[in-house]
């Protein structure tokens, strides 16, 4: 496949623009043809910036019969069938509905959109009635004018509702408005050829679509797991020149580049069979443009909302790793304001499906990009409330790692621990923690998880619970060719922190944690739970730390 002259479609969500202006299009039209042949009413949930709008745009072009746009694609044959007939398309982007000026403005915004669609299709409707009634008239008017059933495509159906996730009263008013509006789809079922809706969450599906009982939710079906996003094979097949160009820029082979991309950007999985692993298109395209491993997807959204959510839920980053869930987790729908944190974070893309360990399924962060970004959010959330700034802490940390200066590392960790709210420790003490089938004392868990989050948030490579043949090291940290083995112990009331630090270092020695890393810098640290900071540490310097 030759795409050397095609440009990267970064930020472009219009199918016609991609196909006519020289951009790469990853052919997903086989899924669209199959859906049209198999049913009539569908819903797809995917996180933001995952290709939902491009999917809607492609459906619009397909039903409009724009054959020239599909030349060479799978759907070309479908459009050339003798029985194919174009249909009038009602396309509605709910993310463009005004939501920040009250309910009257929202209703008026919906009315305006109905008016604009009616004018485009040359259908007459009354404009001074409710948006729901205008929707009715639009569907009926299309059938009358064209003697053809309409196709209805609605993108980001839940956006007006999720805008008020933290305002329950307003959210309920919006839900009532949307329920009335969307119920017209069921009322006009006999006048509609095909319905396809997308959104971020499935939570409001049952509330908003309570009357739309023929809706097929393909969000978790393995057959359509790759309908949005890029597979690794698609990246190799469709972007070969960009892979070569980026590999050359970074001074590595193409295979090495793909392996690094796999760790950093691959891993999103939404299907119940866990067979499909995906790259987020936004991150992939930005990476090819800038040729540097940055956290593009996370930085493109409202990260402050997620940071605040994690804080209000008293969640740590490590707590949501290998999180067990049942098979019913995918099919049970609840309102978003009642959703558990793991369900909320899965729907928004921050957690992804994995093979179950103790249950049918588990959740984990999809890749390094999301894990490190979530870790940074947690650390910034802690540090920004105090005089210690995350940026300065990060600079000190990286300096300490590079120079193997344990004094600096301990000082940075203590600045972090001093910023953890006291009531977080109180909350932690109420619960025992089980992670990867290992029991942790609550305070130890809180210390450890915050330090891990900080390390990952600073962009260093860190492995937690690194297994060896004799045990598991608390942390193996790697940065710029330097490796640290860190073992943490907590000295509780009546225990000697110095002896705890010595015990931590001795554990590294006795269990040969550093054996796979012959130049590692080994340190045992003791946190005095009475003052909640590292008061003692012991080192075993096995590395020449000259720069």
C-alpha positions as CSV (number, residue, x, y, z in Angstrom):
1,X,0.0,0.0,0.0
2,X,1.6,3.3,-1.1
3,X,0.8,6.3,1.1
4,X,4.0,8.3,0.8
5,X,2.2,11.4,-0.6
6,X,-0.6,11.3,1.8
7,X,-0.7,13.6,4.8
8,X,-1.5,12.9,8.4
9,X,-5.2,13.5,9.2
10,X,-4.4,15.0,12.6
11,X,-7.5,16.8,14.0
12,X,-9.6,16.1,10.8
13,X,-12.9,14.4,11.5
14,X,-14.6,14.9,8.1
15,X,-14.5,11.8,5.8
16,X,-14.9,13.9,2.6
17,X,-11.9,16.1,3.5
18,X,-9.7,13.2,4.2
19,X,-10.6,11.5,0.9
20,X,-10.4,14.5,-1.3
21,X,-7.5,16.5,0.1
22,X,-4.7,13.9,0.3
23,X,-4.9,12.5,3.8
24,X,-4.4,8.9,5.0
25,X,-7.6,7.1,5.6
26,X,-7.5,3.8,7.5
27,X,-10.3,1.8,5.9
28,X,-13.0,0.9,8.5
29,X,-15.9,0.7,6.0
30,X,-16.2,-3.1,6.2
31,X,-17.6,-2.6,9.7
32,X,-20.1,0.0,8.4
33,X,-21.4,-2.2,5.6
34,X,-21.8,-5.1,8.0
35,X,-23.8,-3.0,10.4
36,X,-26.1,-1.8,7.7
37,X,-26.6,-5.3,6.5
38,X,-27.2,-6.7,10.0
39,X,-29.5,-4.2,11.7
40,X,-31.0,-0.7,12.0
41,X,-30.5,0.9,15.4
42,X,-27.0,1.1,17.0
43,X,-25.1,2.7,19.8
44,X,-21.3,2.9,20.2
45,X,-19.5,4.2,23.3
46,X,-15.9,5.2,23.0
47,X,-13.7,7.7,24.8
48,X,-13.1,11.2,23.4
49,X,-10.8,11.7,20.4
50,X,-11.1,8.1,19.4
51,X,-12.7,8.5,15.9
52,X,-16.4,8.6,16.7
53,X,-17.0,11.8,14.7
54,X,-15.1,10.4,11.7
55,X,-17.3,7.3,12.0
56,X,-20.5,9.5,11.9
57,X,-19.1,11.5,8.9
58,X,-18.3,8.3,7.0
59,X,-21.8,6.9,7.6
60,X,-23.2,10.2,6.3
61,X,-21.1,10.0,3.1
62,X,-22.0,6.3,2.6
63,X,-25.8,6.8,3.0
64,X,-25.6,9.9,0.8
65,X,-24.3,7.8,-2.0
66,X,-21.0,9.7,-2.6
67,X,-19.4,6.9,-4.6
68,X,-16.3,8.8,-5.6
69,X,-15.2,9.1,-2.0
70,X,-15.2,5.3,-1.5
71,X,-13.1,4.3,-4.5
72,X,-10.7,1.6,-3.5
73,X,-12.4,1.1,-0.1
74,X,-14.3,-1.9,1.1
75,X,-17.6,-0.1,0.8
76,X,-17.2,0.7,-2.9
77,X,-18.9,-2.6,-3.9
78,X,-21.8,-1.9,-1.5
79,X,-22.5,1.5,-3.2
80,X,-22.4,-0.1,-6.6
81,X,-25.0,-2.7,-5.9
82,X,-28.1,-2.3,-8.1
83,X,-30.4,-2.1,-5.1
84,X,-28.5,0.6,-3.3
85,X,-30.4,3.9,-2.9
86,X,-29.2,7.0,-1.2
87,X,-31.1,8.4,1.8
88,X,-31.6,11.8,3.3
89,X,-29.4,12.1,6.4
90,X,-30.2,13.9,9.6
91,X,-26.8,14.4,11.3
92,X,-26.7,16.0,14.7
93,X,-23.6,16.8,16.7
94,X,-24.7,17.2,20.3
95,X,-21.3,18.5,21.5
96,X,-22.2,21.7,19.6
97,X,-25.4,22.3,21.6
98,X,-25.2,25.3,23.9
99,X,-25.1,24.2,27.5
100,X,-23.6,27.1,29.5
101,X,-26.5,29.6,29.3
102,X,-29.4,27.7,31.0
103,X,-32.1,25.4,29.8
104,X,-33.9,27.9,27.6
105,X,-30.7,28.5,25.7
106,X,-30.2,24.8,25.3
107,X,-33.7,24.3,24.0
108,X,-33.2,27.2,21.5
109,X,-29.8,25.7,20.4
110,X,-31.5,22.4,19.6
111,X,-34.3,24.2,17.7
112,X,-31.7,26.1,15.7
113,X,-30.0,22.9,14.7
114,X,-33.3,21.4,13.6
115,X,-34.0,24.5,11.5
116,X,-30.5,24.3,9.9
117,X,-30.9,20.6,9.0
118,X,-34.4,21.3,7.6
119,X,-33.1,24.1,5.4
120,X,-30.2,21.9,4.1
121,X,-32.7,19.2,3.2
122,X,-35.3,21.7,1.9
123,X,-37.9,20.5,4.3
124,X,-40.5,22.9,5.8
125,X,-41.0,22.7,9.6
126,X,-42.6,25.1,12.2
127,X,-39.8,26.9,14.1
128,X,-41.6,28.2,17.2
129,X,-42.3,24.9,18.8
130,X,-40.3,22.6,21.0
131,X,-37.1,21.0,19.6
132,X,-38.7,17.5,20.1
133,X,-41.7,18.5,18.0
134,X,-39.4,20.0,15.3
135,X,-37.6,16.6,15.3
136,X,-40.9,14.9,14.6
137,X,-41.7,17.3,11.8
138,X,-38.3,16.9,10.2
139,X,-38.5,13.1,10.1
140,X,-42.0,13.2,8.7
141,X,-41.2,16.0,6.2
142,X,-38.3,14.0,4.8
143,X,-40.6,11.0,4.1
144,X,-43.1,13.2,2.5
145,X,-40.7,15.2,0.3
146,X,-38.4,12.4,-0.8
147,X,-40.6,9.3,-0.4
148,X,-37.6,7.9,1.4
149,X,-36.9,7.1,5.1
150,X,-34.4,9.2,6.9
151,X,-31.0,8.1,8.3
152,X,-30.4,9.6,11.7
153,X,-26.8,10.0,12.9
154,X,-26.2,11.5,16.4
155,X,-22.7,12.2,17.6
156,X,-21.8,12.7,21.3
157,X,-25.4,12.1,22.4
158,X,-24.5,12.4,26.1
159,X,-22.4,15.6,25.9
160,X,-25.2,18.0,27.2
161,X,-25.7,15.7,30.1
162,X,-22.1,15.1,31.0
163,X,-21.4,18.8,31.0
164,X,-23.3,18.8,34.3
165,X,-21.9,15.7,35.9
166,X,-21.1,17.7,39.1
167,X,-24.4,19.5,39.2
168,X,-27.2,16.9,39.9
169,X,-30.2,19.3,39.7
170,X,-29.2,20.7,36.3
171,X,-28.2,17.3,35.1
172,X,-31.7,16.0,35.9
173,X,-33.3,18.9,33.9
174,X,-31.0,18.1,30.9
175,X,-31.8,14.4,31.2
176,X,-35.6,15.2,31.0
177,X,-35.1,17.4,27.9
178,X,-32.9,14.7,26.1
179,X,-35.3,11.9,27.0
180,X,-38.2,13.8,25.4
181,X,-36.0,14.6,22.3
182,X,-34.6,11.1,21.8
183,X,-37.9,9.4,22.4
184,X,-39.0,10.7,19.0
185,X,-36.7,8.2,17.4
186,X,-38.8,5.3,18.8
187,X,-42.0,7.2,17.9
188,X,-40.9,7.6,14.3
189,X,-39.3,4.1,13.9
190,X,-41.3,3.3,10.8
191,X,-40.1,6.4,9.1
192,X,-36.3,5.9,9.8
193,X,-34.0,3.6,7.7
194,X,-31.0,3.6,10.1
195,X,-30.0,5.1,13.4
196,X,-26.4,5.3,14.8
197,X,-25.5,7.1,18.0
198,X,-22.2,7.6,19.7
199,X,-21.2,8.9,23.1
200,X,-18.6,8.6,25.8
201,X,-20.7,7.0,28.4
202,X,-23.4,4.3,28.4
203,X,-24.6,5.4,31.8
204,X,-27.5,7.5,30.6
205,X,-28.5,5.0,27.9
206,X,-31.3,3.3,29.9
207,X,-32.6,6.6,31.3
208,X,-32.6,8.5,28.0
209,X,-33.5,5.6,25.7
210,X,-36.0,3.9,28.0
211,X,-38.4,3.6,25.1
212,X,-35.8,2.7,22.5
213,X,-35.9,-1.0,23.2
214,X,-34.6,-2.1,19.9
215,X,-31.2,-0.4,20.4
216,X,-28.2,-2.6,19.7
217,X,-25.2,-1.6,21.8
218,X,-22.0,-2.7,19.9
219,X,-19.7,-0.9,22.4
220,X,-18.3,-4.2,23.9
221,X,-18.8,-6.6,21.0
222,X,-15.6,-8.3,19.9
223,X,-16.7,-8.2,16.2
224,X,-16.7,-4.4,16.3
225,X,-13.8,-3.9,18.7
226,X,-11.7,-2.2,16.0
227,X,-14.3,0.1,14.5
228,X,-12.6,3.1,16.0
229,X,-8.9,3.5,16.8
230,X,-5.8,2.0,15.0
231,X,-4.6,-1.5,15.4
232,X,-0.8,-2.1,15.2
233,X,-1.2,-3.8,11.8
234,X,-3.1,-0.8,10.5
235,X,-0.3,1.6,11.6
236,X,2.3,-0.6,9.9
237,X,0.2,-1.0,6.7
238,X,-1.1,2.6,6.4
239,X,1.8,4.7,7.8
240,X,5.0,2.9,6.6
241,X,6.7,6.1,5.5
242,X,6.0,7.8,8.8
243,X,7.4,4.9,10.7
244,X,10.6,4.9,8.7
245,X,10.9,8.7,9.0
246,X,10.4,8.7,12.8
247,X,12.7,5.7,13.3
248,X,15.4,7.6,11.4
249,X,14.8,10.7,13.4
250,X,15.1,8.8,16.7
251,X,18.1,6.8,15.5
252,X,16.5,3.4,16.0
253,X,15.2,0.6,13.7
254,X,11.5,0.4,12.6
255,X,11.0,-2.7,14.8
256,X,12.4,-0.9,17.8
257,X,10.1,2.1,17.2
258,X,7.0,-0.1,16.9
259,X,8.0,-1.8,20.2
260,X,8.3,1.5,22.0
261,X,5.1,2.8,20.5
262,X,3.3,-0.4,21.6
263,X,4.4,0.2,25.2
264,X,3.6,4.0,25.2
265,X,0.4,4.2,23.1
266,X,-1.1,0.8,22.4
267,X,-3.4,-1.1,24.7
268,X,-6.9,0.3,24.6
269,X,-9.4,-2.5,24.7
270,X,-13.2,-2.3,24.8
271,X,-14.4,-5.7,23.6
272,X,-15.6,-8.5,25.9
273,X,-13.3,-11.0,24.2
274,X,-10.2,-8.8,24.9
275,X,-8.9,-9.7,21.4
276,X,-8.5,-6.1,20.1
277,X,-5.7,-3.8,21.3
278,X,-5.8,-0.3,19.9
279,X,-3.9,2.9,19.6
280,X,-5.7,6.2,20.1
281,X,-5.6,8.0,16.7
282,X,-5.0,11.4,18.3
283,X,-1.8,10.3,20.2
284,X,-0.6,8.3,17.2
285,X,-0.9,11.1,14.7
286,X,0.6,13.7,17.0
287,X,3.5,11.4,17.8
288,X,4.2,11.0,14.0
289,X,4.1,14.8,13.7
290,X,6.4,15.7,16.6
291,X,8.5,12.5,16.8
292,X,8.8,12.5,20.6
293,X,7.1,10.3,23.2
294,X,4.7,12.7,25.0
295,X,1.4,12.2,26.6
296,X,-0.8,13.8,23.8
297,X,-4.2,12.3,24.5
298,X,-4.3,13.1,28.2
299,X,-3.1,16.6,27.7
300,X,-5.8,17.3,25.1
301,X,-8.7,17.0,27.6
302,X,-10.0,18.4,30.8
303,X,-7.4,16.8,33.1
304,X,-8.3,19.0,36.0
305,X,-11.7,17.3,36.1
306,X,-10.2,13.9,36.3
307,X,-7.6,15.0,39.0
308,X,-10.5,16.4,41.1
309,X,-12.5,13.3,40.6
310,X,-9.6,11.1,41.8
311,X,-9.2,13.3,44.8
312,X,-12.8,13.4,45.8
313,X,-13.0,9.6,45.5
314,X,-9.9,9.1,47.7
315,X,-8.3,7.0,44.9
316,X,-4.7,6.3,44.3
317,X,-3.2,5.3,40.9
318,X,-2.1,1.9,42.1
319,X,-5.4,1.0,43.5
320,X,-6.9,0.7,40.1
321,X,-4.3,-1.6,38.6
322,X,-5.4,-5.2,37.8
323,X,-8.8,-4.2,39.2
324,X,-11.2,-7.3,39.1
325,X,-14.6,-6.9,37.6
326,X,-17.4,-9.3,36.6
327,X,-18.6,-10.0,33.1
328,X,-21.8,-8.1,33.9
329,X,-19.6,-5.0,34.4
330,X,-19.9,-4.3,30.6
331,X,-23.6,-4.8,30.3
332,X,-25.0,-3.2,33.4
333,X,-26.0,0.4,32.9
334,X,-26.4,2.9,35.7
335,X,-26.7,6.7,35.8
336,X,-23.3,8.4,35.7
337,X,-23.8,10.2,39.0
338,X,-24.3,6.8,40.7
339,X,-21.4,5.0,38.8
340,X,-18.5,3.5,40.8
341,X,-15.1,5.0,40.1
342,X,-13.9,2.0,38.1
343,X,-16.9,2.2,35.8
344,X,-16.6,6.0,35.3
345,X,-12.9,5.7,34.5
346,X,-13.4,2.8,32.1
347,X,-16.1,4.7,30.2
348,X,-14.0,7.8,29.8
349,X,-11.0,5.7,28.6
350,X,-8.6,6.0,31.5
351,X,-9.0,2.3,32.3
352,X,-9.1,-0.6,29.8
353,X,-10.2,-4.2,29.7
354,X,-7.7,-7.0,30.5
355,X,-7.8,-10.7,31.2
356,X,-9.2,-11.5,34.6
357,X,-7.0,-12.7,37.5
358,X,-9.5,-13.4,40.3
359,X,-12.7,-12.6,38.2
360,X,-13.8,-12.8,34.7
361,X,-12.3,-9.5,33.7
362,X,-9.9,-6.9,35.1
363,X,-9.2,-3.2,34.5
364,X,-5.9,-1.5,34.1
365,X,-4.4,1.6,32.5
366,X,-4.2,0.9,28.8
367,X,-0.6,2.1,28.3
368,X,2.4,4.1,29.6
369,X,0.9,7.3,28.3
370,X,-2.2,7.1,30.4
371,X,-0.5,5.5,33.5
372,X,2.1,8.2,33.7
373,X,-0.4,11.0,33.0
374,X,-2.7,9.8,35.7
375,X,0.2,9.6,38.1
376,X,1.3,13.1,37.3
377,X,-2.3,14.4,37.9
378,X,-2.3,12.8,41.3
379,X,1.1,14.2,42.2
380,X,0.2,17.7,40.9
381,X,-3.0,17.6,42.8
382,X,-1.2,17.0,46.0
383,X,1.7,19.4,45.5
384,X,-0.1,22.3,43.9
385,X,-2.0,22.9,47.2
386,X,1.3,23.7,48.9
387,X,4.4,25.8,48.4
388,X,6.2,22.8,46.9
389,X,5.6,22.9,43.2
390,X,5.6,19.8,41.1
391,X,7.9,21.2,38.5
392,X,10.6,21.9,41.0
393,X,10.2,18.6,42.7
394,X,10.5,16.9,39.4
395,X,13.8,18.7,38.6
396,X,15.2,17.7,42.0
397,X,14.1,14.1,41.5
398,X,15.8,13.8,38.1
399,X,18.9,15.4,39.4
400,X,19.1,13.0,42.3
401,X,18.5,10.0,40.1
402,X,21.2,11.0,37.6
403,X,23.8,11.8,40.3
404,X,22.8,8.9,42.6
405,X,22.3,11.4,45.4
406,X,20.1,9.7,47.9
407,X,19.8,12.8,50.1
408,X,18.1,14.6,47.2
409,X,15.7,11.7,46.5
410,X,14.7,11.4,50.2
411,X,14.2,15.2,50.4
412,X,11.9,15.1,47.4
413,X,9.9,12.1,48.6
414,X,9.5,13.9,52.0
415,X,8.2,17.0,50.3
416,X,5.6,14.9,48.6
417,X,4.6,13.0,51.7
418,X,4.4,16.3,53.7
419,X,1.8,17.4,51.1
420,X,-0.5,14.4,51.5
421,X,-3.6,15.6,53.4
422,X,-3.7,14.2,57.0
423,X,-7.3,12.9,56.5
424,X,-6.1,10.7,53.7
425,X,-4.0,8.8,56.3
426,X,-7.1,8.6,58.5
427,X,-9.2,7.2,55.6
428,X,-6.4,4.7,54.7
429,X,-6.3,3.4,58.3
430,X,-9.9,2.3,58.0
431,X,-9.3,-0.2,55.3
432,X,-6.9,-3.0,54.5
433,X,-5.5,-3.0,51.0
434,X,-5.1,-6.0,48.8
435,X,-3.1,-5.5,45.6
436,X,-2.1,-8.3,43.2
437,X,-3.2,-10.7,45.9
438,X,-0.7,-9.3,48.4
439,X,-1.8,-7.6,51.6
440,X,-0.5,-4.2,52.5
441,X,-1.0,-2.3,55.7
442,X,-3.1,0.8,54.9
443,X,-0.5,3.5,55.7
444,X,2.2,1.6,53.8
445,X,-0.1,1.4,50.8
446,X,-0.7,5.2,50.9
447,X,3.0,6.1,51.2
448,X,4.0,3.6,48.5
449,X,1.3,4.5,46.0
450,X,1.9,8.2,46.2
451,X,5.7,7.8,45.7
452,X,5.0,5.5,42.7
453,X,2.6,8.0,41.2
454,X,5.1,10.8,41.6
455,X,7.9,8.8,40.0
456,X,5.7,7.8,37.0
457,X,4.3,11.3,36.8
458,X,7.9,12.6,36.4
459,X,8.3,10.4,33.4
460,X,10.8,7.9,34.8
461,X,10.5,4.2,34.2
462,X,9.4,2.5,37.4
463,X,8.3,-1.1,38.1
464,X,6.4,-1.9,41.2
465,X,6.5,-5.3,42.9
466,X,9.2,-6.5,40.5
467,X,9.3,-10.3,40.9
468,X,12.5,-12.3,41.3
469,X,13.0,-16.0,42.1
470,X,13.3,-15.1,45.8
471,X,10.8,-12.2,46.3
472,X,9.5,-8.9,44.9
473,X,11.3,-5.6,45.0
474,X,9.1,-2.6,46.0
475,X,10.4,-0.4,43.2
476,X,12.9,-0.7,40.4
477,X,13.5,2.8,39.0
478,X,15.3,3.5,35.7
479,X,16.3,6.8,34.3
480,X,18.9,7.8,31.7
481,X,20.8,4.5,32.1
482,X,20.8,4.6,35.9
483,X,18.9,2.0,37.9
484,X,17.7,2.2,41.5
485,X,16.4,-0.7,43.7
486,X,14.2,0.9,46.4
487,X,12.7,-1.1,49.3
488,X,10.3,0.7,51.7
489,X,9.5,-0.2,55.2
490,X,7.2,1.7,57.6
491,X,8.2,2.0,61.3
492,X,5.0,2.1,63.3
493,X,4.6,3.0,67.0
494,X,7.3,1.4,69.1
495,X,9.5,0.4,66.1
496,X,13.0,1.8,65.3
497,X,13.2,3.5,61.9
498,X,16.9,3.0,61.6
499,X,16.5,-0.8,62.1
500,X,13.7,-0.8,59.6
501,X,15.9,0.9,57.0
502,X,18.7,-1.7,57.7
503,X,16.1,-4.5,57.3
504,X,14.9,-3.0,54.0
505,X,18.5,-2.9,52.6
506,X,19.2,-6.4,53.9
507,X,16.2,-7.7,52.1
508,X,17.5,-6.3,48.8
509,X,20.8,-8.2,49.5
510,X,19.4,-11.4,50.8
511,X,16.8,-11.8,48.0
512,X,19.2,-10.7,45.3
513,X,16.8,-8.0,43.9
514,X,19.8,-6.3,42.2
515,X,21.1,-9.4,40.5
516,X,19.4,-8.6,37.1
517,X,20.8,-5.0,37.4
518,X,24.6,-5.3,38.2
519,X,25.1,-1.6,38.3
520,X,22.1,-0.8,40.4
521,X,22.1,1.7,43.3
522,X,20.4,0.0,46.2
523,X,18.6,1.8,49.0
524,X,16.4,0.7,51.9
525,X,14.2,3.5,53.2
526,X,12.2,3.7,56.5
527,X,9.2,5.9,56.9
528,X,8.4,6.8,60.5
529,X,4.6,6.7,60.6
530,X,4.6,9.0,63.6
531,X,5.9,11.9,61.6
532,X,4.9,10.5,58.2
533,X,8.2,11.0,56.4
534,X,11.4,9.1,55.6
535,X,13.7,9.5,58.6
536,X,16.4,6.9,57.8
537,X,17.9,5.2,54.8
538,X,20.7,2.7,54.1
539,X,22.5,2.4,50.8
540,X,24.6,-0.2,49.0
541,X,26.4,1.7,46.3
542,X,27.3,-0.7,43.4
543,X,27.5,1.8,40.6
544,X,29.9,4.4,39.3
545,X,27.7,7.5,39.2
546,X,30.0,9.7,37.3
547,X,28.1,11.5,34.6
